[in-house]
Amino acid sequence: MVHKILHSSNLRHLPLAIRVIATSVISPNRKLDDLERLQEYSETAPAAQRILLLPIVFLSLDPGEIPDPGILDERELVVTIDDAISKALVAFEILYNIQLPKKADGLGADLWPRVIAWAQWIDTYSHYITNSPALVGQTFCLSFLGISDTIAQNSEIFQLVISEPWVWGIIGQAWTRLPSLTDARQRLATVRRLGRFFFHQNGLSAPQNFAELVDGLGGKLSELGQLTVYFFDEVVPAADQPIGMPYLRYLKSGFNLVLHADQALSDGIVTRAESCSEWRRSLYCHKIVRVLLRAICSLCITTFQHTLLLLRDCFKLINTTLLTSFGFTDLPAAIDDGLIRSLVACTLSPFAQDLQPQLEKYLVISFPPRLHDYGFLSSLVRALNGLVDVVTGDRFKSSEVRPIWDVFLALTHIPSTVLEILSDRIIARASSSPVLKACDNVECLKIKEEANFRRCSACRSCYYCSRACQISAWRQNHRLVCASYGRLILSERNSPPTTHRQRSFLRALVDYDYRKNKEHIFLRHAIAMHQGKQPITIYNYAKGEAQIRVKTTDTFTKLDGPEWDDLLLRARMSGGRMRIDIVETLDIMGVNYTVLPLRTDTAIVDAEFRRMVNEFQLTQDHFLAEKVELIKRIQSLASLTESPGFIEFH
């Protein structure tokens, strides 16, 4: 016994004219024209009348009338085949227009097997269909997605739909058509239908279903990443607009999809050449971060239930794509795309205190180690300048998480100041101020304008004031170490690569911190030299603000190799005109060390150090007694190096 809704006796409740046509359709001699009239009626009839057409759909999708694939090439049967298929396609169109009851136990068990049997056949053999192309070919997947969504309004049928792996392949095909849809209403309807399927855990959590979805996309995880971003982009409204309740559900659907993709790839359910990290890279390359930052701004002014959970989901997905080896270097682009704006929006939102861990992830952990980076700092300053009215407003000042911002903004003060100074220098340099270089021939070490220097064309790291100096340095030692140069010393051969602006900014930042802490550095140098050791100064920017310490070449063991040995040799032979300074930075891959030699055109500092070493007993027993006088001498030396005409630069 079939469900009572599917009984042909229900047709008696139709209007007389439609009932006559319906009665003809269920007869053995039913005609396609009559079925098409019922389809036209289903587009305008009241919802209660449309349900009465279900018996027509049920009978028209009789699996017994599905053509045998073995006779498809028998042209004398083509009319019969086309007629059966056309009736099934029209029945699908009628079904598409029917609003099924949400609760009708047993209806799905009777109707769904017929729907999927015909759908699978049409999808497989659509190239044989010569008539009624409305639901076949390129559009069949979109049409069937709509049909599945329509009949899935019944909870029982929906469970049958999402448990069928083949359906997920069709969903994948429909998903690939989404970007090409030009009709806004059709695109919106497709997003809504996809979101309905992605939302339910029981669908994509089945390994075979997810595998079929990827196959429907063409078997490419890169395509999955691109379409996932497109789905999010369609769901998230423009900036500064709250997200409506249905779209919150679709947004959650997108996060469910990513979760299942991660799980499937981690478990090896989908075997492809691409790895899980490449799936994440695909998300990143297709600008998932930009879309999610827009989502955060919208969620911060949305007050529906579960908004906070979605905000955390946004940050979680951003973190796992942005704070990676391939995303970390593009933090400036993320800031340009609205990262700072999103963090400010969180600060002003009702969820500020709940989002404190997410704010700390960036303002305390991720951002400070990048303040030495020219590109990052430039983007940060632009973003903060664009939000100056907001961050100086009363709402921002009264936020519970403002102390986190206060600490971070304090860290940005020195780098921002140096950035401004450097910008002024660049403007001035365009007209008058020259750039100085020091000759890398230890027998010369002359300082001149950069335009007068020759650069080694091989290592691109060493400069010489003349051809004679370049030949001399080559014969001394450079020929033995040239191939090694550029790994440690700040140059365009560094890895990761650095731009000219980045190198100029880093030199300016280190130079600023050196001059600010010169007396402390000189004191430590004097102590090291008294011990007969060669001092090196380390500027650690891992926490944003420079942490300066002085070590000696025998106690600093982080660097080695021909380039390092040659730098130490040149420093020893320079008579104090070249000192080794090291910049220590932190990124997603770990700690990085860059050598930034301090150059001067005179040995006066080194000579004064040696006089102090001879005059003072810098042992533990005598240090405190002589400290005051030593500090006075060091202050005097530091003042001397700041006098006009004294050249000293990194």
N, C-alpha and C positions, 0 to 999 in steps of 0.2 A: 504493500500500500504506500502510495506517495503522499507527501504532505498535503493537507487539505487546501492550502493556498494554490497548489498546482493542479487541482481538479478542474476539469473543463466545465463543470457545472457552474463555476464562478462567472463564466462569460454571460450568464443571463442577467447579471447586474449592470452590464454595459448599456449605453444608450442604444435604442433600437437599430439605428443605421450601422453603428459600429458592431453591434452584436451579429448582424447578418453577415458582415464581412468576416468577423472572427469565426463564425460557424463554418463559413466556406473554407477558411484557412486550415481548420483542423480536420477537414474531410480528406479522403484519399486523393482527390483530384485538386488539391489546393494549388493556387497559382501564386507566382512571385509578385504579381501586381497587387493582389489583395494584401499580401504581407507587407508590401511597401506602404500601402495606405494606412495600415495599423501603425507602422513606424512613424509616419507623419503625424498621426493622432497622438502618439506617445510624447511628442515634443511639446504639445500645447495642452494636453489633458490635465485635469486636477490630479494630485498625487494619489488619491484614493482610487481613481479610475485607472491609473497606470498599473497599480499592483494587480488589477484584474486581468492584465495582459500576460502575467507570468505563465499561465498554462500554454499560451501561444509560444513563448520562448522555450518552455520545457519540451514541447512536442517538436519544434523546429530544430532543436539541437539533439535529435535522436542519434546516438552513437552508431546505430545500425545503418544510417545513411552516409557514414563517412566513407568516401571512395577508397577502394583498395589500391594502394600504390602500384600494384602490378598491372593495372589497366589504364594508368594515366597516359601512356603513349598510344593508346588505341583511339585514333582520331574520330572513329564513328561514334564513340561514347562521349565525345567532348561536350555535347549539349547537355546530356544527362548529368555529367560531372559538374559543369558550370551551374546548372540549376540548383543542385543540392548545396553547393558551396555558397551560392548567392543567397539562398534562403537562410543558411546559417549566419552569414554576415549581417543580414538584415535583422535576424533575431538578436545578434549581439548589439546592434544599434538600439533596438527596443529596450534591451536589458540595461543599456547605458543610461537610459532616461528614467528608469524606475527607482524609486526610493524604497528600498527594502525595509521591512520592519526590523527593529533592533533585536527583538526577541521573538524567535519563531523556531522552537526546538524541532530538529529533524529536517528543516528546510535545506540547510547546507548539504546534508548527506545525500539528498536527492538531486539538487541542482548543480552543485559544484563539479561532480564527476563528468557531467555532460559538457559543462563549460570548458573545462581544461582539456578534455579529449579533443574537441573541435579546435580549440586554440592551438594546441600542440601540432595538430595536423596542418592547420593553415600556416603556421609559422614555418614548418618544415617544407611544405610543398607550395608555397605562395607563388613560385615562378611558373606554376602550371595554370594559375588562375588568369583567365582572359577577360573576365567580366567583374563588375562590382568592385572596383579597386579601392573603395573608400577606406577599408580597414586592413588592407594588405600592404606588402612592400615596406617602404621606409616608415610608414605611419602606423603599421600594425602594433608595434611595441607600445607606442604612445596611447593608442586606442585601447589596447588590452589593459594597460596600466589604469586607465580611467574606469574600465569595466570592473576590474578587480577591486578598485577602491570603492566603487558603487555597491557591489554585492557584499563587500567586506564590512559594510556598516552593520551587518548582522554578525555578532560576536562569534557565533559558532562557525560561520563560513570563513571569517577572517583567520581563525586558527588553522583551518584547512588550507587557506591560501598561502599563509606564510610558512607552512610546513612543507610546501612543495618546492624542491630545488629548482625545477625548470622555471618557475615564476620569477625567481631571483635573477635568472639569466635574462629574462624579458625586461625586468626592472633595470638591469644594467644597460641594455640596449636603449631603453627609453631615456635613461640618464644621459647617455652620450648625445642625444638629440636636444637636450635642454638648452645649451648655449646658442643653438641655431634658430630657436623659436623667436620669431619677430613679433608675434601677437602677445601683448602684455598679459592679457587675461589667460591665454593658454599657458604661458610660461608660469604664471602664478599658480594656476591649477596643477600643473605638473610638479612644482615645488611642494605644494600641499600634499599631493599624493605620495611623492617620494618620502616626505617627512613622516607621513603616517606609517609607512612600512619600516623606516629606519628606527622609529621610536620604540617599537616593541622588542624586548630582549629575546623573546623566543624565536625570532626570525634569523637574524644574522649570527646569533650565538651558535647555531648549528654549522659545523665546519663545511658540510657539503653546500649549504646555502651560500655561504660567503665565497666559496670557490666558484660557484655558478655566477655570482654577481661579478666577480673579476673577469670571468670568461666573457660575460655579456659586454664588458667594457673593452673587449679585445685582448684580454690577458695581460694588460700593461698596468703595472702599479703606478707609473708616472701619470697615466690617464686617470687612475683612481685619485691621486693627489690633486690633479687639476680640477676634476669635477667636484671633489669635496670642497675645495675653496670656492668654486662657483656656487655650490649649494649654500654655503654660509653667506656668500655675498648677496644672494637673492633674499635670504631670510633677514639679514641685519638691515635696519633702516638707515637713512642718512644720519649724519652726526647730529647730536643734540635733539634727537627725537626718541621718546620712550618706545619700548617694544610691546606690542599688543599681546594678549594672552595666547592666541593661536601660534604666534611666531615664537613665543617662549618655548612652546612645545616642539616646534620645528628646530629651534636652536639646540634643544636637548637631544633631538634626533641626530643632529650632526655630530655631537659629542659621543653619542652611542656608536655611531658609525666608526669614528676614529678609534674608540676603545676596542671594538671588535676587530678592526683592521690590525691594530697593534698585537692583539692576542693571537690572531690567525697567523701573522707573520712570525711572531716569536715561537709559536708552537710548530711551525713548519707545515701548517695546514695548506697554505698556498705556496707551492714550490715554484719560484721564479728566479731568474738570475739576479733580480734586485733584492737587496736585503732590507731589513726593517729600517735601517738608518737612511737608505736611499728613498724609501717611502716618505720618511720625515723630510728629507731634502726636497722631495717633490712638493710637499706642502709648503715648505719655506720658499722655494723658488717661484711658486705661483701666488705669493703674497698673502699667505694665511695670516701672518702677523698683522698686516695692515687691516684686514677685515675684522679680526678679533679685537684690535684696539678700538675700532669704531663700535664694536659690540659692547665693550666695557663702558664707553661714554654713554651709550644708550641705556644700558642696564643700570647705571648709577642714578638715572632719573626715572627708573621703573620701580614700582612699589608692589608688584604682585608677589604672591608666595613663591618661594624657591628662587627668587632673583639672586640672593646671596650665593646659593649653590652654583648657579650658572656663572656668576662672576668668578668664583674659584675655578670652575672648569675652564673658563677663558684663560686665566693666568696659568693654569697647569699646562694647557696646550701651547701657549706662547713660550713658556719656559722650556718645554721639551723640544721646541724647534729653534728658538732664538738663542738659548744658552747652550749651544752645541759648538763643536769645532768649526762647522761651516756657517753658523749664524752669529757667533760671538763677534766676529770681525765686522759684521754689518750692523752693529748697534747704532752707529750714526744714522743709517737709513731708517731703522726702527724709530728713532727719535724724530726724524723728519716726517715719518708716517703717523706720529701722534702718541708715542710712548709716554713722554712727559705729560702731555695733555691728559692722557688716560689716568696717570697716577694722581694728577691734580683732581680729576673728577672723582676718583675714589676717596681722596682726602675730604672733599666737600659732600660726599654722599652720606646717607644715614648708616651705611655699612662700614664707615671709616675704621672704627676700632676692630671690627671683625676681620678687616682686610689688612691689618697691621703686618702680619707675616709676609704678605705679598709685597707691600711697600718696602719692607726691610730687605727683601730679596734683591731689590734693585738699588735703593738709596743707600743701603749699608754694605751690601755684599758685592753686587755686580758693577755698580757705577764707579765707586772710588778708585779701583785699580786702573780705570780707563781715563782718568783725568789728565794723564800725561800725553794722551793721544790727541793730536791736532784735530783730526776729523771728528772724533767723538765730542771733544770740547766745543768745537765750532757749532755743531748741531745742538748741543746742550744749551749754549749761550743764546742761540737764535730762538730756541723753544721757550726758554725762560723769559727772554725779552718780549716774546709774543704773549706771554701770560702774566706780565708784570702787574696789570691791574687786578688780576685774580689773586695772585699770591700775596699782594699787599692789602687785600680786602679784609673786612672784619670776619667774614665766614671762615676764611682760610686761617686767620690768626687764632680763631677760637676752636679750631678742630682739635680733637683729642690726640691726633697723630702728628700735630705740628712739630713737636720736639725732634722727631726723626728728620723732618725737613730742615730744621735749624742746624742740626749737626752736619747734614750733607751740604747745605748752602755755604756753611763756614769752610768746608773743605774745598769748595770751588773758588774761593776768593783769590788765592795766590795764582792758580793756573789761569783764571779769567783775567787777572791783572797782567800776567805775562803775555797772554794772547793779545790783549789790547796794545801793550808795548810793542810786541812784534809786528802787529798790523801797522802801527805808526812808523816803525822802522822801514817796513816794506814800501810804504808810501814815500817816505823820505829818500830811500835808497834809489828809487826810480829817477830821482833828479840829481842827487849829489853824493850821498853817503856810500862809500865802497864796502865790499865784503872782503875781509882779510883772510889770508891763508898762511900757513907756516910750511916751510920747505921740509920734506920728510927725509932729506939727506942729513944724517946726524953730524956731518962735518960742516953743515951750513946752518940749518934751522932758521933761515932768514924769514921775516914776516913781510909780506907784500899784499897788494890788491889781488883778488882772485883772478882777474883778467890776465894777469902777467904770469900765471902758472900753467905748467904742463901736467896732465894727469896720466898716470899709467893706464894704457889702453886695455891691459889684460885684467888686472884686479879692480880697476876703477875706484881705488880706495886711497892711493898715495899720490901726493902732489909735489911738484918740484919747480923751483924758481927758474931753472935753466936746463938746457939739454945736458950740460956738463954735470950738473947735480944728479940728474936722472941716471946718467951713465955711471957715475961714481957709486950711487946707491945700489944700482944693479950689480955692480962688481963686488961690492962689500957683502951683501947678504940677500938683497931683495930677489935675486934670481932663484934663490932656494925656497923662498916662502911666498912668492907672488901668487901661485895657484891657490894658496890657502887663505889669502886675504879677503876680507869682506864678510866673513862669518861672525866675527866679534866686533870689530870696529864699526862705528856707525857709518853706514854707506848704503848705496842703492842696491847692494847685493845681499842685504840682510834678509833673513827669513823669519817671519813673513815679511814681504817687501814693504818698504817705506817710501813715502813720497818726499820730494824736496822740502815741502812745507812742514811735513811731520818732523823731519830731521832738524830743520831750523827751529821749530818750536821746542823740541826736546833740548837742544843746545841752550836756548834762551831760558828754559825752565831750570835746568841744572845750574846755569850761570847765575840766575836769580837766587836760588837756594844756597849756592856757594858763597855769594857775597853777603847774604843775610847771616850765614853761620861761619864766616871766615875765621873769627877768633877761636871758636871751638875746634875747627879743623886744624888750624895752625898749632894749637896746643898739643893735639894728638899727634901731629906730624913730628913735633919736636921730641916728644917722648919716644916715638918709634925710631927716630934717627939717633937718639942717644943710645939706644940698644943696638945700634949698628945695622938696622934693618931698613928696607925700602918700603915706605908707606904707600898705601893706595886708599882712596876715598870712595865709599860706596853710598849711593843715593837710592834708597829703597822707596818706591812709589806704590807698593802693594796695597797700602791703605789710603791712598790719595795724597796725604801730606807727606812730604819727604822725611824719611827717617835716615839720618846721616850717621855713619859710623866709619872709623878709620881702622884698617887692618894692615897687616904687613904681607909681603909677597910669600913668605914661608907659611903663614897661617891661613891664607885664602887659597883654597884648593878647588874652587868650583870651576875654574877654567884651566884648560891645558891645550897642547897642540902647537904647531909651528908658528901660527899667527900670534898666539899669546906669548910664546917665548921671545919672539922678535920684538913685540911691543915692550916687554920688560927690558930687553937689551937696549933698545933705543932710548928708553927713559933713563937708564943708568948712564948711558954715554952722553946724554944731553947736558949734563952739568946743571940740572935743575930747570932747564928751559922746556922740558916736557914731563908732565906728571900724569900718572895713571888715575883717572876717575872712571867709575863703573856705575852704570844705571841698572838697577834691579827692578824688574816689572813682573806682573802676574797676569796671566790670561787663562783661558779655559784649559789649555794644555799643560800649564805649570809655570815655573819660574823661568824668566829670560834674563840674560845678562848681555849688556851692550857696553863696549869700551868707548869712552869719550875723553881723549887726552886733553889735558889743560896745557895750553901753549902760552909762552911769554917770550919777549924779545931780549930778556936780560936774566942773568943768573943771580941777581941781587937777593932775591928771596932765599934761594938755596944757600948762598953765602952767609946770610944772617942767621939762618937756622943752624948752620954749623958753628958759628960763633957762640950762639946760645947753648948749644950742646956742650961746647968746651968750657963755658963759664959756669953753667949750673950743674949741680949734682942731682940729676933727675931720677934718683932711686926712690924706693918707697919711703926710706927713712928721712930723706932730705926734701922730698917733694912739697910737703905741707909748709915747711919753713920758708921755702923759696918760691912758693906758688904766686904770691902777690907780686913780687918783682918780675917774675917770668911773664905773668899776664900783662903787666905794663909794657914789657918789651914786645910782646905779641900784638897788643893793641896798636903800638906805634908802627909795627911792621905792616899790619893790616891797613892802617891809614895811608902808609906810603904806597901801597898797591892800588889805592883808590885815587891817587893824585893824578892831575892832568898829565898826559904824555906817557903814562905807564900802560903798556899794552898787555892785556891778559884776556884770553878767551878760550872757550871750549870748541 
